Amino acid sequence: METPDSKEKQQKQTPTHEALLQTEWATIKQLERMLSDPELTVKEKTNVASVLAFHANTLNKLLSQNGQKDQFDELNLGDYVRDVEPRIARHFRRDFKIWKRTLSYRRY
């Protein structure tokens, strides 16, 4: 038996491609503002940078589905890390070396 609530749920539409793009851009801009916040600790900024990278990747996938060229091709990860605060860059490089070392221990 269908209730009025279940009919409302069925009538909800999925967001359009343009709405998803706008949401991703808004999220990326908010994360960039958070990165420039001096009150965040290094760990918090590292987490924000990780989330920013995830959303940039998602935006690239959405843009490629739309047939547009990737917006973030000009800047590779090394260039991005150079623009980041030196403390955060040191932490990133240290974590990356540890990740590579543990990855090389695995046998597939």
C-alpha positions, 0 to 999 in steps of 0.5 A: 500500500502506498502512502503519500510520503512514498509518492513524494519520494518517487516524484523527486527527480535526480539533479541535472548535469548542470546542477551537479557541476554548479554544486561541485564548483561551489564545493571547490570554492568553499574548500579553497577558502577553508585552505586559506583559513589561518585558524586551521591546524596542519592536520585539518588543512591536510584533510581539506586538501585531500577532500579538495583533490577528491572534488577536483577529480569528480569535477573533471569526470563530470566535465569529461562526461559533458565533453569539455576539456579537463580544467585541472590538467595544467597543474600536476600534484607536484606544482600544487604542493609547491604552492602549499604552505611549507609545513603542509608540503613537508607532511605531504611528502613524508606521508607520500614516502611512507605510502610508497614504501608500504605499497612496495612491501605488498605482493600481488 
